[in-house]
Amino acid sequence: MSFTPQADSLKPVKYRWEKIRSAFTGKPVDSRQVAAMSLPKRFALPLFGSDGISSVAYAADEIILMLAVAGNAAIVYAPWVGLAVAVVGLMIVGTYRYNINQVAAEGDFELVHRRLGSKPAVILGASVLLDFVLTVAVSMSSAATFLVALYPELQDHRSAIAILLIIILTVVSLRGLQLMGKIAHWPLYIFLAILGVTLCIGIIKSWMGVLAKAESANYSVLPENVDSQLIGIAFFFLISRSFSAGAVALSGVSTISNSVRFFRRPKKHNAALTLMIMGTITGVLLVSILYIAQVTGVTMVHDTTQYLLIEGRAPGEFFHQKPALYQIALAIYDGAPLIPQLLVFATVAVLTIASFTAFIGFPLSSSALADRRYLPVQLRSINSVGLYRNGVLLLAVMATCLTLLFGSDIFSLIQLYLVGMFLSMLLTQGSVVSYRIRKLRITLAFTSRRHLIRDLAVSIIGVIVTAAVLITVIVTKFMAGAWLSLLIIATLFGGMMITRKHYDAVIKAAEIPYEDLESADLSSLPSRVHAIVYTKDLNKPVLRALAYARASHPSTLEALTVNNDQATLDDVKTRWDRMRIPVRLSVIDSPYRDTVQAVHNYVRRIQNNTSRDVIAVYIPEFVPEHWWQRLIHPRTVKQLKKVLEQEPNVILVTVPWSIHENATSIDTEDIDTSVHSHKNDTMYRGSTHTEKT
């Protein structure tokens, strides 16, 4: 008979809980199914490329917001800034296509760890994790902004809407890749179809001179005061800041390069082609949106209470600006709401898919870091029944916290977004350059060297461009929020290094030495085993613990009780003698009623008088059936185990007992036994001395 027959009584409760959990998280995922996943380009692009393509929904707004600092006239530069972002993006995408053979074989983290070392790899890992968290926070905040533009009465609930979307996405992500892989392509292709047709109509109307003005075209922007001697410098800084804001459209590059394993064969070729398609679509959409926004006179500012006038008056704190994409759609269709509303819903859907891309990448990256012991091992895929469930939940919590902290303000969140993205891309490309330089030194064949030099030149161009963008972002956005990104990355880096140091110390302390003398000492048996059965009262759990302790045949055996109440102690002694239990009952006084400290001191006194002995403490533990029952039972046993597990050469044997249990036999497989020893303890210490008062 099993030692814990309460399992039968708890089976209906456990079954109900598992049924509820499965409804939210789905069934456990077979690792072989994920490894065998193979997506064609038409499905892989929506699943892994939505991050980059959907960014045009808020990248255009950020460029306009930055240019608006100089007034309405500066909006004319928006298409040119968008063109610069598109060109730089295509350059980075082009160089990444040459790098994808290297990245695909190992992944960003493993590649940088192997080529540049552990510290750059951990910095990359911290940057990537922050990037994924901000992807979810920015995308869901942008989706909430579009919904508020459609339903202004929801303005006060924008943060709640964003968090609700994160929760829904978390539940869907917990059910696995298979579900989203089947439906992810529909939102993106519907979004591209509606937006593509809308932009084509808008461009044709603008060429014909019949394109209507946006509803914000008559708004007046109050430019910030700038010293006349600094106008040239300020203008250059303004263009650089707007470029930095628009550079958010370059997101998604590393996501595809790290997801090559999920593409259909030939994997690397299909991933490289998908990467180029994503970069081209993103660049064309961004430039087109900004062109029509400039023609229709879209006006946006970050602080409407200070820098915006509507008919000569400030709009007030409750005024809500519509996103540029929604404004140009209304202008193109002359105010007809149907197609613009469909475009809003399609945009919300594709932003949701973009966030799901982060829910794919974050668990993969955190698992890779956990495999190297830079993150808690609970984030490893092999340590989770749901495969990547812990990583999904952690991402959801972090994204929710950031969304609440910044009030789902896209402008503030994006200031944090770019540093991690370009820092990770720079480290990845730098590792590829390092690898190719080393390979060039040992390559002698002329043809091979020529191809290698070409690849190296392309990679160096990518490093230079990425580094230039990163420096621009840090310089122009440092006070706006880039400093906070650097601080978060530094904090994550420090935490990961501390985690790795701790795991290394644990492994070193627990490893078995191979020296003959030490190995013989560790493998030798203890001189004696002193068994102590903690006895709070004389009942069935104590009798079971005594029976098990006697069955293990220790050198000495005693039952230990604490005198907190004389009447209770007298009752225990009387029943102990009446039952003729063949074990000595030792009593220790505790005048301050601190049972845990009294037992702890007693065990320590025995330790001080021993050399190669071990102390086995048997602790009967009552196991409640329901969680609320734990709240009304004392925590003495848990506290006792907590202090004794820190003692060297002390074995804790937990003997569970349920109120529903009727069994009398003992199954030793259910006994929770743990041996605790200190790093430098090679001798067992103990004593046969006992106290009785």
Secondary structure, 3 states (H helix, E strand, C coil): CCCCCHHHHHHHHHHHHHHHHHHHHCCCCCHHHHHCCCECHHHHHHHHHHHHHHCHHHHHHHHHHHHHHHCHHHHHHHHHHHHHHHHHHHHHHHHHHHHHHHHHHHCHHHHHHHHCCHHHHHHHHHHHHHHHHHHHHHHHHHHHHHHHHHCHHHHHHHHHHHHHHHHHHHHHHHCCHHHHHHHCHHHHHHHHHHHHHHHHHHHHHHHHCCCCCCCCCCCEECCCCCCHHHHHHHHHHHHHHHHHHHHHHHCCHHHHHCCHHHECCCHHHHHHHHHHHHHHHHHHHHHHHHHHHHHHCCCCCCCHHHHEEECCECCCCCCCCCCHHHHHHHHHCCCCCHHHHHHHHHHHHHHHHHHHHHHHHHHHHHHHHHHCCCCCHHHCHHHCCCCCHHHHHHHHHHHHHHHHHCCCCHHHHHHHHHHHHHHHHHHHHHHHHHHHHHHHHHCCCHHHHHHHHHHHHHHHHHHHHHHHHHHHHHHHHHHHHHHHHHHHHHHHHHHHHHHHHHHHHHHHHHCCCCCHHHHHHHHCCCCCEEEEEECCCCCHHHHHHHHHHHHCCCCEEEEEEEECCHHHHHHHHHHHHHHCCCCEEEEEECCCCCHHHHHHHHHHHHHCCCCCCEEEEEEEEEECCCHHHHCCCCCHHHHHHHHHCCCCCEEEEEEEEECCCCCCCCCHHHCEEEEECCCCCCCCCCCCCCCCC
